């Protein structure tokens, strides 16, 4: 049986590792943190997974927390008025055809990591560098890089033809909280657009301490919501979150009058440049490493596609590995495997990039028309599950 090594223990790396173990492949997984460190560490993402991505987990019996996590049944969209914050310009809701769910990655990845070891996988705790990749590639038939962060990712060249931006497009912040007053319309993603300022969205999730809500702030760089640089403590972060709501979304601040952080590590802030990288890294020895998921296609979280794309990438790579049989995992196979994924991921990139730019008149017309059309509202919100369905109508200009 072919031996496979995966660097990175996030959604894509662990999902693929566990799926390969189930197919009787010997798998080595290298990551820089063990399960205990993950559970006790800072939150890692604002993951919300939609039906198709959840199905890839269910297929491999990896949906361990599905009975505990809230079912997200719809998405609401509000266009706020930055000049008159008390009164939104537009507000509507669309129902999801199948529910979405969110599980804190500290909980999920730690649990999956323990399951990986229980099933006989080889877990290595170390920082990944070129020397580690060399050692793994010398002793394994295939090495995949699934780590979306760290210096090693920068070894993969940026594909400038497929990358629209050369700098961060949003200042990002996450706040995991208890105590938010629920919406009358039930569990849903509440997406707020504030023209010239940024975006804010919330949704229910399942974390270490049970059901919670996640607040996500996306500030336009240099704007008034780009205000996290001097925030260092949990108390400052929570207060900054409330200050933004009180200034720009006062009705949302009212829902948060009694909130508190889920835990001392339930917050984070930062920024990164969305980009698409070349799929293959050639090591000094001449051996090659194949990247996957957000190591190669890094999107801003404004459309909530990170964990969804990671799950779908893991599912597709699994199929390609199984179909390869005893043939070599050569460079041509690596490139073609990524191109199969890119055929899907390009739609995610195009749609996400469009949401980072000032909305076109065509998109604004769609947003306003959806308030009077249940069918159109449904098309928009269900596109979060399968972004390819936005092409071409989302991008067509009249």
C-alpha positions as CSV (number, residue, x, y, z in Angstrom):
1,X,0.0,0.0,0.0
2,X,1.2,3.5,-0.8
3,X,2.5,5.6,2.1
4,X,1.2,9.1,2.4
5,X,2.3,12.1,4.6
6,X,0.2,15.1,5.3
7,X,1.5,18.3,6.8
8,X,-1.2,20.3,8.6
9,X,-4.0,19.2,10.9
10,X,-6.8,21.4,9.9
11,X,-10.1,20.6,8.1
12,X,-8.5,19.4,4.9
13,X,-5.5,17.6,6.3
14,X,-7.3,15.7,9.0
15,X,-10.3,14.9,6.9
16,X,-8.1,13.5,4.2
17,X,-5.8,11.7,6.7
18,X,-8.8,10.0,8.4
19,X,-10.4,9.1,5.0
20,X,-7.1,7.5,3.8
21,X,-6.8,5.5,7.0
22,X,-10.3,4.2,6.4
23,X,-9.1,3.0,3.0
24,X,-6.2,1.2,4.7
25,X,-3.4,3.6,3.6
26,X,-0.6,4.1,6.0
27,X,-0.7,7.8,6.9
28,X,1.8,10.1,8.7
29,X,0.4,13.4,9.9
30,X,2.8,16.3,10.9
31,X,1.4,19.3,12.8
32,X,2.9,21.8,15.3
33,X,0.3,21.3,18.1
34,X,-1.1,18.3,19.9
35,X,-4.8,17.8,20.8
36,X,-4.4,19.3,24.3
37,X,-2.7,22.4,23.0
38,X,-5.5,22.9,20.4
39,X,-8.3,22.7,22.9
40,X,-6.5,25.1,25.2
41,X,-5.5,27.5,22.5
42,X,-6.9,30.6,20.7
43,X,-9.9,30.1,18.4
44,X,-8.7,29.4,14.8
45,X,-11.6,30.3,12.5
46,X,-15.2,31.4,12.0
47,X,-16.1,28.2,10.2
48,X,-19.7,27.6,9.1
49,X,-20.2,24.5,6.9
50,X,-23.0,24.1,4.5
51,X,-24.7,20.9,3.3
52,X,-22.4,19.7,0.6
53,X,-19.3,20.1,2.8
54,X,-21.1,18.4,5.7
55,X,-22.0,15.5,3.4
56,X,-18.3,14.8,2.8
57,X,-17.9,14.4,6.6
58,X,-21.0,12.3,7.0
59,X,-19.8,9.9,4.3
60,X,-16.7,9.1,6.4
61,X,-18.6,9.1,9.7
62,X,-16.6,12.2,10.8
63,X,-19.8,14.2,11.8
64,X,-19.1,13.5,15.5
65,X,-20.7,16.7,16.8
66,X,-23.7,17.0,14.4
67,X,-26.3,16.1,17.1
68,X,-24.9,18.9,19.4
69,X,-24.3,21.8,17.0
70,X,-27.2,24.1,16.2
71,X,-28.9,23.7,12.8
72,X,-28.6,27.0,10.8
73,X,-31.7,27.2,8.7
74,X,-31.3,30.4,6.8
75,X,-29.3,33.6,6.0
76,X,-30.5,37.2,6.5
77,X,-29.0,40.2,4.8
78,X,-29.1,43.7,6.0
79,X,-27.8,46.8,4.3
80,X,-27.0,49.3,7.0
81,X,-26.9,53.1,6.5
82,X,-23.6,54.4,7.7
83,X,-25.1,57.9,8.0
84,X,-28.2,56.9,9.9
85,X,-27.3,53.8,11.9
86,X,-30.7,53.4,13.6
87,X,-32.5,52.6,10.4
88,X,-31.3,49.9,7.9
89,X,-31.8,50.5,4.2
90,X,-32.6,46.9,3.4
91,X,-33.4,43.7,5.2
92,X,-34.5,40.2,4.0
93,X,-34.1,36.6,4.8
94,X,-33.7,33.5,2.6
95,X,-34.1,29.9,3.7
96,X,-31.4,27.2,3.2
97,X,-32.5,24.1,1.4
98,X,-30.5,22.0,4.0
99,X,-29.1,23.2,7.3
100,X,-25.6,24.4,7.9
101,X,-23.6,23.9,11.1
102,X,-20.5,25.3,12.9
103,X,-18.2,23.5,15.3
104,X,-15.3,25.2,16.9
105,X,-12.2,23.9,15.2
106,X,-10.4,23.6,18.5
107,X,-12.9,21.0,19.5
108,X,-13.2,19.3,16.1
109,X,-9.5,19.1,15.2
110,X,-8.5,17.9,18.6
111,X,-11.1,15.2,18.5
112,X,-10.2,14.2,14.9
113,X,-6.5,14.1,15.9
114,X,-7.2,11.7,18.7
115,X,-9.3,9.6,16.4
116,X,-6.5,9.5,13.9
117,X,-4.1,8.1,16.4
118,X,-6.7,5.6,17.7
119,X,-7.1,4.3,14.2
120,X,-3.4,3.7,13.8
121,X,-2.2,6.9,12.1
122,X,1.3,8.1,12.9
123,X,1.2,11.6,14.4
124,X,4.3,13.8,14.5
125,X,4.4,17.1,16.5
126,X,7.0,19.4,15.0
127,X,7.3,22.7,13.1
128,X,7.2,22.1,9.3
129,X,10.1,23.3,7.3
130,X,11.9,22.3,4.1
131,X,14.0,19.8,6.0
132,X,10.9,18.1,7.4
133,X,9.4,18.0,3.9
134,X,12.6,16.4,2.6
135,X,12.5,13.7,5.3
136,X,8.9,12.9,4.7
137,X,9.2,12.9,0.9
138,X,12.2,10.5,1.1
139,X,10.1,8.0,3.1
140,X,6.6,8.4,1.6
141,X,5.1,8.0,-1.8
142,X,3.2,11.2,-1.6
143,X,3.5,14.3,0.6
144,X,0.7,16.9,0.8
145,X,0.9,20.3,2.4
146,X,-2.4,21.2,4.0
147,X,-1.2,24.0,6.4
148,X,-2.7,27.3,5.4
149,X,-0.4,29.3,7.6
150,X,3.3,29.4,8.5
151,X,6.5,30.1,6.6
152,X,6.4,26.9,4.6
153,X,3.3,28.0,2.7
154,X,5.2,30.9,1.3
155,X,7.6,28.4,-0.5
156,X,4.7,27.8,-2.9
157,X,4.8,30.5,-5.6
158,X,1.8,32.9,-6.0
159,X,0.0,32.5,-9.3
160,X,-0.4,36.2,-10.3
161,X,-2.8,35.4,-13.1
162,X,-5.3,33.8,-10.7
163,X,-4.7,36.2,-7.8
164,X,-6.5,39.5,-7.9
165,X,-5.1,41.2,-4.8
166,X,-1.6,42.0,-3.6
167,X,-2.6,43.1,-0.1
168,X,-5.2,42.3,2.6
169,X,-8.7,43.4,1.8
170,X,-10.1,43.4,5.3
171,X,-9.1,43.8,8.9
172,X,-10.5,40.7,10.5
173,X,-11.7,39.8,14.0
174,X,-13.6,37.0,15.7
175,X,-15.4,37.0,19.0
176,X,-16.9,33.8,20.5
177,X,-19.7,34.7,22.9
178,X,-22.4,33.4,25.2
179,X,-25.5,35.5,26.1
180,X,-26.5,37.0,22.7
181,X,-30.3,37.4,22.5
182,X,-31.6,35.1,19.8
183,X,-33.4,36.3,16.6
184,X,-37.2,35.8,16.4
185,X,-36.7,34.0,13.0
186,X,-34.5,31.3,14.6
187,X,-31.0,30.1,14.1
188,X,-29.5,31.8,11.0
189,X,-26.5,33.6,9.7
190,X,-27.1,37.4,10.1
191,X,-25.0,39.2,7.4
192,X,-24.7,43.0,7.7
193,X,-23.1,45.2,5.0
194,X,-22.1,48.7,6.0
195,X,-21.0,50.6,2.8
196,X,-17.6,52.1,3.1
197,X,-17.0,50.6,6.6
198,X,-17.1,46.8,6.3
199,X,-19.2,43.8,7.1
200,X,-20.4,42.1,10.3
201,X,-22.0,38.7,10.6
202,X,-23.0,36.3,13.3
203,X,-24.2,32.7,13.5
204,X,-24.7,30.1,16.2
205,X,-22.0,27.5,16.8
206,X,-20.9,24.7,19.1
207,X,-17.7,25.3,21.2
208,X,-15.9,23.8,24.1
209,X,-18.5,25.2,26.5
210,X,-21.5,24.3,24.5
211,X,-23.7,26.3,22.1
212,X,-22.5,29.9,21.5
213,X,-22.6,32.6,18.9
214,X,-19.7,33.8,16.7
215,X,-19.3,37.4,15.8
216,X,-17.2,38.2,12.7
217,X,-16.0,41.7,11.9
218,X,-14.6,42.6,8.4
219,X,-13.3,46.1,8.3
220,X,-12.1,47.9,5.2
221,X,-8.4,48.6,5.7
222,X,-7.8,52.2,6.9
223,X,-11.5,52.6,7.7
224,X,-13.3,53.0,11.1
225,X,-13.7,49.2,11.6
226,X,-10.0,48.7,11.1
227,X,-9.5,49.2,14.8
228,X,-7.9,46.0,16.3
229,X,-4.2,46.8,16.1
230,X,-3.9,48.0,19.8
231,X,-6.3,45.5,21.2
232,X,-4.4,42.8,23.2
233,X,-6.6,41.5,26.0
234,X,-9.8,39.5,26.0
235,X,-11.7,42.3,27.8
236,X,-10.4,44.9,25.3
237,X,-11.5,42.7,22.4
238,X,-15.0,42.2,23.7
239,X,-15.4,45.9,24.4
240,X,-14.1,46.8,20.9
241,X,-16.7,44.4,19.5
242,X,-19.5,46.2,21.4
243,X,-18.2,49.6,20.4
244,X,-18.4,48.8,16.7
245,X,-22.0,47.6,17.1
246,X,-23.1,50.6,19.1
247,X,-21.7,52.9,16.5
248,X,-22.8,51.2,13.3
249,X,-25.5,48.6,14.2
250,X,-27.2,49.7,17.4
251,X,-30.0,47.2,17.0
252,X,-27.4,44.5,17.1
253,X,-25.8,46.1,20.2
254,X,-29.2,45.7,21.9
255,X,-29.0,41.9,21.4
256,X,-25.6,41.9,23.0
257,X,-26.3,43.7,26.3
258,X,-25.4,40.6,28.4
259,X,-22.7,38.9,26.3
260,X,-19.5,37.4,27.6
261,X,-16.6,35.6,25.9
262,X,-17.0,31.8,25.8
263,X,-13.5,31.4,27.2
264,X,-10.3,33.4,27.7
265,X,-9.1,32.3,24.3
266,X,-12.4,32.9,22.4
267,X,-11.2,35.8,20.3
268,X,-8.6,36.7,17.6
269,X,-7.8,39.4,15.0
270,X,-5.5,39.7,12.0
271,X,-5.4,40.2,8.3
272,X,-4.1,38.3,5.2
273,X,-3.9,38.7,1.5
274,X,-6.2,36.4,-0.5
275,X,-4.2,34.6,-3.2
276,X,-3.9,31.5,-5.4
277,X,-0.6,29.6,-5.4
278,X,1.0,27.2,-7.7
279,X,0.2,23.6,-6.7
280,X,3.6,22.0,-6.6
281,X,6.7,22.7,-4.5
282,X,10.0,21.3,-5.8
283,X,12.3,20.6,-2.9
284,X,16.1,21.0,-3.2
285,X,16.4,17.2,-3.6
286,X,14.1,17.4,-6.6
287,X,11.3,15.6,-4.9
288,X,7.9,17.3,-5.0
289,X,5.1,18.2,-2.5
290,X,1.5,18.9,-3.5
291,X,-0.4,21.6,-1.8
292,X,-4.1,21.5,-1.0
293,X,-7.1,23.6,0.2
294,X,-6.1,27.1,1.6
295,X,-2.4,26.4,1.3
296,X,-3.1,27.0,-2.4
297,X,-6.4,28.9,-2.6
298,X,-6.7,31.4,0.2
299,X,-10.0,33.3,0.3
300,X,-11.1,36.1,2.6
301,X,-13.8,34.7,5.1
302,X,-16.4,37.2,3.9
303,X,-18.3,34.4,2.1
304,X,-17.6,31.7,4.8
305,X,-16.0,29.3,2.3
306,X,-12.8,28.3,4.1
307,X,-13.8,25.1,5.8
308,X,-16.3,24.3,3.0
309,X,-13.6,24.4,0.4
310,X,-11.2,22.5,2.6
311,X,-13.7,19.7,3.0
312,X,-14.4,19.5,-0.7
313,X,-10.7,19.6,-1.6
314,X,-10.1,16.7,0.8
315,X,-12.9,14.7,-0.7
316,X,-11.6,15.3,-4.3
317,X,-8.0,14.6,-3.4
318,X,-9.1,11.3,-1.8
319,X,-10.8,10.3,-5.0
320,X,-7.8,11.1,-7.1
321,X,-5.4,9.2,-4.8
322,X,-7.6,6.1,-4.7
323,X,-8.0,6.2,-8.5
324,X,-4.2,6.4,-9.0
325,X,-3.7,2.9,-7.8
326,X,0.0,1.9,-8.0
327,X,1.0,4.6,-10.5
328,X,3.5,7.2,-9.5
329,X,2.3,10.5,-7.9
330,X,4.3,12.4,-10.4
331,X,4.3,16.2,-11.1
332,X,1.7,15.8,-13.9
333,X,-0.7,13.9,-11.6
334,X,-0.2,16.6,-8.9
335,X,-1.0,19.5,-11.3
336,X,-4.0,17.7,-12.8
337,X,-5.3,16.9,-9.3
338,X,-5.2,20.5,-8.3
339,X,-6.8,21.6,-11.6
340,X,-9.7,19.3,-10.8
341,X,-10.1,21.2,-7.6
342,X,-9.5,24.5,-9.2
343,X,-12.5,23.8,-11.6
344,X,-14.6,24.2,-8.4
345,X,-12.4,26.6,-6.4
346,X,-12.3,29.3,-9.2
347,X,-16.0,29.9,-8.6
348,X,-15.4,30.5,-4.9
349,X,-12.6,32.9,-5.7
350,X,-14.5,34.9,-8.2
351,X,-17.6,35.2,-6.0
352,X,-15.6,36.0,-2.8
353,X,-13.5,38.6,-4.7
354,X,-16.7,40.3,-5.9
355,X,-17.9,40.6,-2.3
356,X,-14.7,42.3,-1.3
357,X,-15.0,45.0,-3.9
358,X,-17.6,47.9,-3.9
359,X,-20.8,46.2,-5.2
360,X,-21.7,46.8,-8.8
361,X,-25.1,48.3,-9.8
362,X,-26.1,44.8,-11.0
363,X,-25.3,43.2,-7.6
364,X,-27.1,46.0,-5.7
365,X,-30.2,45.4,-7.9
366,X,-30.1,41.7,-7.1
367,X,-29.9,42.5,-3.4
368,X,-32.8,44.9,-3.5
369,X,-34.9,42.6,-5.7
370,X,-34.4,39.7,-3.3
371,X,-36.4,41.6,-0.7
372,X,-39.5,41.1,-2.9
373,X,-38.6,37.7,-4.3
374,X,-38.4,34.6,-2.2
375,X,-37.1,32.7,-5.1
376,X,-34.2,35.1,-5.7
377,X,-33.4,35.3,-2.0
378,X,-33.3,31.5,-1.9
379,X,-30.9,31.4,-4.9
380,X,-28.5,33.8,-3.2
381,X,-28.4,32.1,0.2
382,X,-28.1,28.6,-1.3
383,X,-25.2,29.8,-3.3
384,X,-23.2,29.7,-0.1
385,X,-23.5,25.9,-0.3
386,X,-22.4,25.7,-3.9
387,X,-20.8,29.0,-5.2
388,X,-20.5,27.6,-8.8
389,X,-24.3,28.4,-9.2
390,X,-23.5,32.1,-9.0
391,X,-21.9,31.8,-12.5
392,X,-22.9,33.6,-14.7
393,X,-25.9,35.5,-13.3
394,X,-24.2,37.1,-10.4
395,X,-21.6,38.7,-12.6
396,X,-23.7,39.6,-15.6
397,X,-24.0,43.3,-16.3
398,X,-27.1,44.6,-18.0
